[in-house]
Amino acid sequence: MSTAAISNWSGSRTLAGTFLAPTALDDAAEAVARSTHVRVAGSRHSFNDVVDSAETLLSLEHLAYRHPRLAVPASGDAPPSSVEPQLDPTTGLVRVSAGTRYADLALYLHDRGRALPNFASLPHISIAGSVATATHGSGRGNPALSASLTSVELITADGSRRTLADDDPSFDGARVALGALGVVTAMTLRTVPAYDVAQSVYGPVPFGNVVDAFDEISGLGYSVSCFTTLRDDEFASIWVKRAGTELDGTWPAEVAGGPAMSEAFHPIPGVDPANATAQLGEPGPSWDRLPHFRADHMPSAGEEIQCEYLVPRPNAARALEAFRRLSEPLAGLVQVAEVRSIAADTAWMSPMYEQECLAFHFTLVRDTPRVAAALPHLEAAFGPLEGRPHWGKVTAADPARVRPLYPRRTDFLELALGLDPERKFSNDFVRRWVG
Ligand SMILES: Cc1cc2nc3c(=O)[nH]c(=O)nc-3n(C[C@H](O)[C@H](O)[C@H](O)COP(=O)(O)OP(=O)(O)OC[C@H]3O[C@@H](n4cnc5c(N)ncnc54)[C@H](O)[C@@H]3O)c2cc1C
């Protein structure tokens, strides 16, 4: 047990709770049974109070799988034990311990000819934390990682074990669970045959050209990301990631007036691209192209705060114009902002529940008071367009506006109450946004 203050990855906030990182699942179950309030920290890449606990804050980092190529201790104390994932070669389903990161799972799968269908921008984030908050990558055909989930293994409130699977009608409630159902110890995910991806970066592209041709641009590849600093009226770079048969075609010489870059580029203009994934149309395994950042490098010192809104696709044109108008209120705060597309899914608490969305993501400077003062401008821009804040990022949205945007919210609450009548796994965040 550690009473030392534990911060999130970016160092922007201290997590509430007494930190405990057991080296055996039985110890985790015992800690749950004897606590009144429990939350689990994943890789701590969230920026708000979604993780916080009024009492025990468990970490499963010592029970996570580390691929030998990336094996670095998760923290200074005990080295993590290797909990090998289990791949069923017939069904392609993989069972993985919850604290495992995208990158470690991706390399394990790669060694066996399999892959995840998509990736977040950063491969260092844990699988369970990503699933819990509807973490997503980009691509009109690509839903959030939680859509790949087929079962989840939990330690419930009394310390006993329980498995929920997708043949249960309430399983869509367990996909994006915000940590409120119990301690997730392992998950089973669908995988796909390994595939190559190549990416080419274009820019700069005038902002108006992107607004006019957004549908066309977002259809240029398996995954497309548009980056801007909002300082000039342009997108500094558009990242087109192609997969499968898309690799057979020739690359366009330009996208919406932006020429293909002839050198590697970092999403933040001017930053050394050494830690960005390979570009210039060079094919490589999907795990080494779909994330923007390389698995074997740390992307930055973490000096940032993130905010993001998911806006229903039909509101895309108005949302892009509202985004453009944020240039002035966000002056001096934006390191980079990114627009992505995400497919609809069926998870009750997913912002993409039954609707395709556009994600407006902001990497802001790590200056909490200035960011807090700017957040109402983002809410004013995207709130009227039914924008849902990303569950792991900061926002000034009013829960009273957001709750009705989740038509299955009360079903989720019922599921949580059924599994955890004393609300041991709830916290202020869950009470505020869910009930
Ligand atoms: C540099 C950076 C890049 C990012 N890129 C993207 C991106 O491309 N797309 C995107 O959508 N988001 C992105 N995010 C946001 C990030 O994916 C989410 O905040 C995600 O939840 C972080 O996962 P984590 O493991 O760090 O979880 P944490 O922040 O540790 O926890 C998040 C939630 O998961 C719960 N949780 C974690 N593990 C368990 C468990 N075992 N059992 C029960 N509950 C659990 C926690 O209780 C909490 O509610 C990024 C964040 C950073 C810092």
The ligand as an ORCA input file, in Angstrom:
! r2SCAN-3c Opt
* xyz 0 1
  C      -1.255     11.168    -24.759
  C      -2.668     10.666    -24.741
  C      -3.255     10.224    -25.920
  C      -4.590      9.792    -25.923
  N      -5.120      9.372    -27.109
  C      -6.419      9.028    -27.160
  C      -7.020      8.620    -28.389
  O      -6.371      8.529    -29.422
  N      -8.337      8.325    -28.375
  C      -9.109      8.434    -27.257
  O     -10.307      8.169    -27.310
  N      -8.553      8.774    -26.062
  C      -7.241      9.076    -25.996
  N      -6.682      9.423    -24.795
  C      -7.503      9.334    -23.584
  C      -7.341      7.960    -22.932
  O      -7.425      6.940    -23.887
  C      -8.431      7.695    -21.898
  O      -8.386      8.661    -20.915
  C      -8.317      6.288    -21.288
  O      -9.366      6.061    -20.403
  C      -7.044      6.123    -20.555
  O      -6.893      4.761    -20.209
  P      -6.060      4.403    -18.905
  O      -5.748      2.986    -18.886
  O      -4.949      5.360    -18.757
  O      -7.196      4.617    -17.832
  P      -7.242      5.506    -16.548
  O      -7.128      6.939    -16.896
  O      -6.286      4.973    -15.571
  O      -8.746      5.165    -16.112
  C      -9.833      5.483    -16.938
  C     -11.088      4.761    -16.448
  O     -10.915      3.349    -16.622
  C     -11.201      2.684    -15.407
  N     -10.389      1.483    -15.351
  C      -9.104      1.331    -15.741
  N      -8.718      0.061    -15.515
  C      -9.763     -0.591    -14.958
  C      -9.976     -1.917    -14.494
  N      -9.032     -2.852    -14.576
  N     -11.177     -2.214    -13.960
  C     -12.149     -1.297    -13.874
  N     -12.006     -0.034    -14.305
  C     -10.833      0.318    -14.847
  C     -10.837      3.692    -14.341
  O     -11.445      3.395    -13.107
  C     -11.371      4.948    -14.956
  O     -12.752      5.007    -14.744
  C      -5.349      9.817    -24.734
  C      -4.754     10.235    -23.542
  C      -3.421     10.648    -23.547
  C      -2.802     11.086    -22.266
*
